[in-house]
């Protein structure tokens, strides 16, 4: 805001200035009466506009915003570029929220008095989502609606990144399970490539593919190249395409330049092919040969998806002595069998123990493995050994 000048008849003229380029669809004007509360990030105003009477609750409604700006700026190695950041509550909004440049609009469904907010940071998910757009969507804008996941997939994954940092990996992984569920629900009846050139109407792109699947694919890409390369690649992408539009091949090229790896195979199967792997898994221990045999068949072709995905896969083998081995294999055929030397039958075998893959795993397991699998289900690998040891402790008297 450059100036605000009173005019006759109770009118007022405000002059706003934005001297950085931005996409036309990200322009917005909101007019109304609000309580306004201001925080600051590195000297820049961070304003909260809430309904009259909600001013004392504004910081609780938009909790952690300055910390989020700092976290994302640091994590990406690319400082928040915009001169201010405002978050505004509006009535009867047509969507959940909208990442207008420097002035995000939220529906009033997130607005509560602070004594009604049960959990600190209850709105973190949507605040993080819209804020991250100011890098992915506002600073670099998708070249077409077909590439919408370059906006929404990143904003979706920002929710995971924030929860992982602010709270813990467990909470982030729980949110990821919800994202998987939303994607699988839609994929069952309306699957399409993540980069979707043949949509009927642009509104069709705002779905569980552009959002959910986009974030889930980024999670796999991060695991594939490692954190250092992942965030360095994002920084390179932002620097190369700042204040411009981009398409998914631009993202791939940034990753290839940083990692020195050919990633066509990853982008081809996850961005340009529809669907996901469906793995039928069985395992058995051969006591005579002292070998654990694990058979994996890719059956997603039955649902109209590509016949074979290439998958770097981890297999966790839980031993009777409480130790855990992680075996790394590569799936690149319709059917494969892997054998591992073991002196005794394993306590349990878990496919993808860190819950990285976007895949359906149908695993035939013996009933003896149920207790350890129940404990290890949806628990990161860092917690599973302690969970197993709890099983061995006697019940309290």
C-alpha positions as CSV (number, residue, x, y, z in Angstrom):
1,X,0.0,0.0,0.0
2,X,1.6,3.2,-1.2
3,X,-1.0,5.7,0.0
4,X,-4.6,6.1,1.3
5,X,-6.3,9.4,0.7
6,X,-9.7,10.5,2.1
7,X,-12.2,11.8,-0.4
8,X,-15.5,13.7,-0.1
9,X,-18.6,11.7,0.8
10,X,-16.8,9.2,3.0
11,X,-14.9,7.8,0.1
12,X,-11.2,6.9,0.0
13,X,-8.7,6.3,-2.7
14,X,-6.0,3.7,-2.1
15,X,-2.9,3.3,-4.2
16,X,-1.3,-0.2,-4.4
17,X,1.8,-1.0,-6.2
18,X,3.4,-4.3,-7.3
19,X,6.5,-3.9,-9.4
20,X,7.2,-7.6,-9.8
21,X,5.6,-9.5,-12.8
22,X,2.9,-12.0,-12.0
23,X,0.2,-14.0,-13.8
24,X,-3.0,-12.2,-14.6
25,X,-5.2,-14.9,-13.0
26,X,-3.5,-14.2,-9.6
27,X,-4.8,-10.6,-9.4
28,X,-7.5,-10.0,-6.8
29,X,-9.3,-7.1,-5.1
30,X,-11.2,-7.7,-1.8
31,X,-13.4,-5.0,-0.4
32,X,-15.1,-5.2,3.0
33,X,-14.8,-4.6,6.7
34,X,-12.3,-6.6,8.7
35,X,-10.3,-6.6,11.8
36,X,-6.7,-6.4,10.7
37,X,-3.7,-7.8,12.6
38,X,-0.1,-7.5,11.5
39,X,2.9,-9.6,12.0
40,X,6.3,-9.2,10.3
41,X,8.8,-11.4,8.5
42,X,12.2,-9.9,8.0
43,X,10.6,-6.5,8.2
44,X,7.9,-7.2,5.6
45,X,4.2,-7.0,6.8
46,X,2.3,-10.2,7.2
47,X,-1.3,-9.1,7.5
48,X,-4.4,-11.1,8.7
49,X,-7.8,-9.8,7.7
50,X,-10.6,-11.5,9.7
51,X,-14.3,-10.8,10.3
52,X,-15.1,-8.1,12.8
53,X,-14.8,-9.4,16.3
54,X,-12.2,-12.1,15.3
55,X,-9.2,-9.8,15.7
56,X,-8.0,-11.4,19.0
57,X,-8.1,-14.8,17.3
58,X,-6.3,-13.8,14.0
59,X,-2.9,-15.1,15.0
60,X,-4.4,-18.4,16.1
61,X,-6.4,-18.7,12.8
62,X,-3.2,-18.1,10.8
63,X,-0.8,-19.5,13.3
64,X,2.8,-19.9,12.3
65,X,2.7,-17.9,9.1
66,X,6.0,-16.0,9.6
67,X,7.7,-19.2,10.7
68,X,6.4,-20.9,7.5
69,X,7.8,-18.1,5.3
70,X,11.2,-18.5,7.0
71,X,11.1,-22.3,6.8
72,X,10.2,-22.4,3.1
73,X,12.7,-19.7,2.2
74,X,15.4,-21.6,4.0
75,X,14.4,-25.1,2.8
76,X,14.3,-24.0,-0.8
77,X,17.3,-21.8,-0.7
78,X,15.2,-19.1,-2.4
79,X,13.9,-16.2,-0.3
80,X,10.2,-15.2,-0.4
81,X,10.4,-12.5,-3.1
82,X,7.1,-10.6,-2.6
83,X,6.9,-7.3,-0.7
84,X,4.2,-8.3,1.7
85,X,2.0,-11.2,2.5
86,X,-1.7,-10.9,3.4
87,X,-4.4,-13.5,4.3
88,X,-8.0,-12.6,4.0
89,X,-11.2,-14.2,5.1
90,X,-14.2,-13.8,2.7
91,X,-17.8,-15.0,2.6
92,X,-19.3,-17.4,0.1
93,X,-15.9,-18.1,-1.5
94,X,-16.2,-20.5,-4.5
95,X,-13.2,-22.6,-3.4
96,X,-11.3,-23.4,-0.3
97,X,-8.6,-20.8,-0.8
98,X,-6.8,-19.0,-3.6
99,X,-3.1,-18.0,-3.8
100,X,-3.5,-14.5,-5.3
101,X,-0.1,-12.9,-5.4
102,X,0.6,-11.4,-1.9
103,X,-3.0,-11.6,-0.9
104,X,-4.4,-15.1,-0.3
105,X,-8.2,-15.5,0.1
106,X,-9.7,-18.1,2.4
107,X,-13.2,-19.2,2.9
108,X,-14.6,-18.5,6.3
109,X,-14.7,-22.2,7.2
110,X,-11.2,-21.8,8.7
111,X,-12.3,-18.9,11.0
112,X,-12.9,-19.7,14.7
113,X,-12.5,-17.8,17.9
114,X,-9.2,-18.9,19.5
115,X,-11.0,-20.7,22.4
116,X,-12.8,-22.9,19.8
117,X,-9.6,-24.0,18.1
118,X,-8.9,-27.4,19.5
119,X,-5.4,-28.0,18.0
120,X,-2.6,-25.4,17.7
121,X,-1.9,-24.9,14.0
122,X,-5.2,-26.4,13.0
123,X,-5.2,-24.5,9.7
124,X,-1.5,-25.2,9.0
125,X,-2.3,-27.4,6.1
126,X,-4.1,-24.8,4.1
127,X,-1.9,-21.9,5.1
128,X,1.2,-23.9,4.1
129,X,-0.5,-24.9,0.8
130,X,-1.3,-21.3,-0.3
131,X,2.0,-19.9,0.9
132,X,4.0,-22.4,-1.0
133,X,2.2,-21.3,-4.2
134,X,4.1,-18.1,-3.9
135,X,7.1,-20.1,-5.2
136,X,5.3,-22.8,-7.2
137,X,2.4,-21.1,-9.0
138,X,3.1,-17.4,-8.5
139,X,6.8,-17.1,-8.9
140,X,6.9,-19.9,-11.5
141,X,3.5,-20.5,-13.1
142,X,2.4,-23.6,-14.9
143,X,2.5,-23.1,-18.7
144,X,-0.9,-24.6,-19.2
145,X,-3.8,-26.2,-17.2
146,X,-2.4,-29.5,-18.5
147,X,0.7,-28.8,-16.3
148,X,-1.4,-27.7,-13.3
149,X,0.4,-30.2,-11.0
150,X,3.5,-27.9,-11.2
151,X,1.3,-25.5,-9.1
152,X,-0.9,-27.8,-7.1
153,X,1.3,-30.9,-6.6
154,X,4.0,-28.7,-5.0
155,X,1.5,-26.8,-2.8
156,X,0.1,-30.2,-1.8
157,X,3.5,-31.5,-0.8
158,X,4.2,-28.3,1.1
159,X,1.7,-29.5,3.7
160,X,3.8,-32.6,4.2
161,X,7.1,-30.6,4.4
162,X,5.7,-28.3,7.0
163,X,4.3,-31.0,9.2
164,X,7.5,-33.0,8.9
165,X,9.5,-29.9,10.1
166,X,7.1,-28.4,12.7
167,X,5.7,-31.5,14.2
168,X,7.3,-34.9,13.2
169,X,7.5,-37.4,10.5
170,X,4.7,-39.5,12.0
171,X,2.2,-36.6,11.6
172,X,3.4,-35.9,8.1
173,X,3.0,-39.6,7.1
174,X,-0.5,-39.7,8.5
175,X,-1.4,-36.8,6.2
176,X,0.2,-38.7,3.3
177,X,-2.1,-41.7,4.0
178,X,-5.1,-39.3,3.5
179,X,-3.6,-38.1,0.2
180,X,-3.2,-41.7,-1.0
181,X,-6.8,-42.5,-0.1
182,X,-8.1,-39.5,-2.0
183,X,-6.1,-40.3,-5.1
184,X,-7.0,-44.0,-5.1
185,X,-10.7,-43.2,-4.7
186,X,-10.6,-41.1,-7.9
187,X,-8.2,-43.4,-9.8
188,X,-10.7,-46.2,-9.4
189,X,-13.2,-44.5,-11.7
190,X,-11.4,-41.5,-13.5
191,X,-7.7,-42.1,-14.0
192,X,-5.7,-39.9,-16.3
193,X,-2.1,-38.9,-16.8
194,X,-0.7,-36.4,-14.3
195,X,0.2,-34.1,-17.2
196,X,-3.2,-34.2,-18.9
197,X,-3.5,-32.6,-22.3
198,X,-6.9,-34.0,-23.1
199,X,-9.1,-32.6,-20.4
200,X,-12.6,-31.6,-21.3
201,X,-12.8,-28.5,-19.2
202,X,-10.1,-26.7,-17.1
203,X,-12.1,-27.4,-13.9
204,X,-11.5,-31.1,-14.4
205,X,-7.8,-30.5,-13.7
206,X,-8.5,-29.5,-10.1
207,X,-8.7,-33.0,-8.9
208,X,-7.0,-35.7,-6.8
209,X,-4.5,-36.2,-9.6
210,X,-3.1,-32.6,-9.9
211,X,-3.2,-32.3,-6.1
212,X,-2.8,-35.6,-4.3
213,X,-0.9,-37.6,-6.9
214,X,1.3,-34.6,-7.7
215,X,2.4,-34.4,-4.1
216,X,2.9,-38.1,-3.8
217,X,5.1,-38.3,-6.9
218,X,7.2,-35.5,-5.5
219,X,7.7,-37.5,-2.3
220,X,9.0,-40.4,-4.4
221,X,11.3,-38.2,-6.4
222,X,12.7,-36.7,-3.2
223,X,13.4,-40.2,-1.9
224,X,15.0,-41.2,-5.2
225,X,17.5,-38.4,-5.5
226,X,18.0,-37.6,-1.8
227,X,17.2,-34.4,0.1
228,X,20.2,-32.4,-0.9
229,X,19.7,-33.0,-4.6
230,X,15.9,-32.6,-4.3
231,X,16.0,-29.1,-2.8
232,X,19.0,-28.0,-4.9
233,X,17.0,-29.0,-8.0
234,X,14.0,-27.1,-6.9
235,X,16.2,-24.1,-6.3
236,X,17.6,-24.4,-9.8
237,X,14.1,-24.7,-11.3
238,X,12.9,-21.6,-9.5
239,X,16.0,-19.5,-10.5
240,X,15.8,-20.6,-14.1
241,X,12.0,-19.9,-14.5
242,X,11.4,-17.1,-12.0
243,X,8.6,-14.7,-13.1
244,X,7.9,-17.0,-16.1
245,X,5.9,-20.1,-17.0
246,X,7.2,-23.6,-17.1
247,X,6.1,-27.1,-18.1
248,X,7.1,-30.5,-16.5
249,X,10.1,-31.1,-18.8
250,X,11.6,-27.9,-17.4
251,X,11.4,-29.5,-14.0
252,X,12.9,-32.7,-15.2
253,X,15.8,-30.8,-16.8
254,X,16.5,-29.0,-13.5
255,X,16.7,-32.3,-11.7
256,X,18.9,-33.9,-14.4
257,X,21.3,-30.9,-14.3
258,X,21.7,-31.1,-10.6
259,X,21.9,-34.9,-10.2
260,X,23.6,-35.8,-13.5
261,X,21.1,-38.6,-13.9
262,X,18.7,-39.4,-16.8
263,X,15.3,-39.2,-15.2
264,X,13.1,-39.6,-18.3
265,X,12.0,-43.0,-17.1
266,X,10.7,-41.5,-13.8
267,X,8.9,-38.6,-15.5
268,X,7.5,-40.7,-18.3
269,X,5.9,-43.3,-16.0
270,X,4.7,-40.9,-13.3
271,X,3.8,-37.7,-15.2
272,X,2.9,-38.9,-18.7
273,X,1.4,-42.4,-17.9
274,X,-1.8,-42.8,-16.0
275,X,-2.4,-45.0,-13.0
276,X,0.0,-46.6,-10.5
277,X,1.6,-50.0,-9.8
278,X,-0.5,-52.8,-8.3
279,X,1.9,-55.4,-6.8
280,X,0.8,-58.9,-5.9
281,X,3.3,-60.2,-3.4
282,X,3.9,-63.5,-1.7
283,X,6.8,-64.8,0.4
284,X,7.9,-68.1,1.8
285,X,10.9,-69.4,3.8
286,X,12.7,-72.5,2.5
287,X,14.1,-74.1,5.7
288,X,16.1,-76.6,3.7
289,X,17.8,-74.0,1.6
290,X,17.8,-71.4,4.3
291,X,16.4,-68.9,1.8
292,X,13.6,-66.3,1.9
293,X,11.9,-66.2,-1.4
294,X,9.7,-63.1,-2.3
295,X,7.6,-63.2,-5.5
296,X,6.3,-59.9,-6.9
297,X,4.0,-59.5,-9.9
298,X,2.8,-56.2,-11.4
299,X,-0.9,-56.6,-12.3
300,X,-2.0,-53.0,-12.9
301,X,-2.4,-53.7,-16.6
302,X,-5.8,-55.3,-15.6
303,X,-7.0,-51.8,-14.7
304,X,-5.8,-50.2,-18.0
305,X,-2.5,-48.8,-16.6
306,X,1.0,-49.3,-18.1
307,X,2.2,-52.9,-18.0
308,X,5.4,-52.3,-16.1
309,X,6.6,-49.6,-13.8
310,X,10.3,-49.3,-12.8
311,X,10.4,-49.1,-9.0
312,X,13.4,-48.9,-6.7
313,X,11.9,-50.9,-3.8
314,X,12.8,-51.6,-0.2
315,X,11.9,-54.8,1.6
316,X,12.2,-54.9,5.4
317,X,12.9,-58.3,7.0
318,X,12.1,-58.5,10.7
319,X,14.2,-61.2,12.5
320,X,13.4,-63.2,15.6
321,X,16.2,-61.4,17.5
322,X,14.5,-58.0,16.9
323,X,16.9,-56.9,14.2
324,X,15.7,-55.5,10.9
325,X,17.4,-55.9,7.5
326,X,16.5,-53.5,4.7
327,X,17.0,-55.1,1.2
328,X,16.9,-52.8,-1.8
329,X,15.8,-54.3,-5.2
330,X,14.7,-53.0,-8.6
331,X,11.3,-53.9,-10.1
332,X,11.4,-53.6,-13.8
333,X,9.6,-56.7,-15.0
334,X,6.0,-57.9,-14.9
335,X,7.0,-60.8,-12.6
336,X,10.2,-61.1,-10.5
337,X,11.4,-63.3,-7.6
338,X,14.0,-62.3,-5.1
339,X,15.9,-64.6,-2.8
340,X,17.8,-63.8,0.4
341,X,19.9,-66.1,2.6
342,X,18.5,-66.4,6.1
343,X,19.5,-68.8,8.9
344,X,15.9,-68.8,10.3
345,X,12.4,-68.0,9.2
346,X,11.7,-64.2,9.5
347,X,9.3,-62.8,12.0
348,X,7.7,-60.6,9.2
349,X,8.4,-59.2,5.7
350,X,7.2,-55.7,4.9
351,X,7.2,-54.2,1.4
352,X,8.1,-50.5,1.2
353,X,8.6,-50.1,5.0
354,X,9.0,-46.3,4.9
355,X,5.8,-45.9,2.9
356,X,7.4,-44.1,0.0
357,X,5.7,-45.7,-3.0
358,X,2.5,-44.7,-4.7
359,X,1.3,-48.2,-5.2
360,X,-1.3,-50.8,-4.1
361,X,0.4,-53.8,-2.5
362,X,-1.6,-57.0,-2.2
363,X,0.6,-59.2,0.1
364,X,-0.3,-62.7,1.1
365,X,1.0,-63.1,4.7
366,X,0.8,-65.9,7.2
367,X,-1.3,-65.3,10.3
368,X,1.8,-65.4,12.5
369,X,2.9,-62.1,11.0
370,X,-0.3,-60.2,11.9
371,X,0.8,-58.8,15.3
372,X,4.0,-57.3,14.1
373,X,2.4,-56.0,10.9
374,X,-0.4,-54.3,12.9
375,X,2.1,-52.6,15.1
376,X,4.3,-51.6,12.1
377,X,1.4,-50.4,9.9
378,X,1.6,-46.7,9.2
379,X,4.6,-46.3,11.5
380,X,7.8,-45.1,10.1
381,X,10.7,-47.6,10.0
382,X,12.4,-45.6,12.8
383,X,9.7,-46.6,15.2
384,X,9.1,-50.2,14.2
385,X,11.9,-51.8,16.1
386,X,10.8,-50.2,19.3
387,X,7.3,-51.2,18.6
388,X,8.4,-54.9,18.2
389,X,10.3,-54.8,21.4
390,X,7.2,-53.6,23.2
391,X,5.6,-56.8,22.1
392,X,8.2,-58.8,23.9
393,X,7.8,-57.0,27.3
394,X,5.5,-58.7,29.8
395,X,2.1,-57.1,30.4
396,X,2.0,-54.9,33.5
397,X,0.5,-56.7,36.5
